[in-house]
Amino acid sequence: MMNKELEELYSELEKVKSSHDEYLPEYGYSSKEEIIQLINEDIAEVKEKMNMNLKLCASRISIGYTDKSLEEERTQLCVSQGLARYC
């Protein structure tokens, strides 16, 4: 969902940048520079939200593992593949 929002913002940014008008009627006759700045701020905000979501997902994944459970999982993986756990 955020990827789509980010794509739309980049598309809108390119549209504004490529406009030959200095003041854009579809944005309430605001200056082109002001609109570009606002879109860039929106892009930064969406990227920050995406990064926060990624960090949250990563922390949820890592929360489920303790050192002991991680070692047990590694040992099981080695045993299932017929490998020695320690050399």
Long-range contacts (C-beta under 8 A, 24 or more apart in sequence): 2-46, 2-49, 2-50, 2-53, 3-50, 5-46, 6-43, 6-46, 6-47, 6-50, 9-39, 9-42, 9-43, 9-46, 10-43, 12-39, 13-39, 13-40, 13-43
